[in-house]
Amino acid sequence: MISIAGLIGGVMGIYLGWLNYRLLLGFMEAAINKGKERNPAEKGWVELAEPTIRKVIFTLTIIGIPIIGYLAGASIAP
């Protein structure tokens, strides 16, 4: 059965995951821009791995944190 507390935890997890996602993408873009300022001709490892890093960040924040929020909410108020 779906618990109301679990749903509230999931919604809070989606919001916190979205905030985390935007923050981490901002850090990644700043690292890429900093590398480009140092040496515009050379690509750094962050720039080369950007698509994979974006997928991992999305999976962990937008999908993982709401699941943890749901489970936490459901365990607090069964």
Secondary structure as UniProt FT lines:
FT   HELIX           4..38
FT   TURN            40..41
FT   HELIX           45..48
FT   HELIX           50..58
FT   HELIX           59..64
FT   HELIX           65..76
//
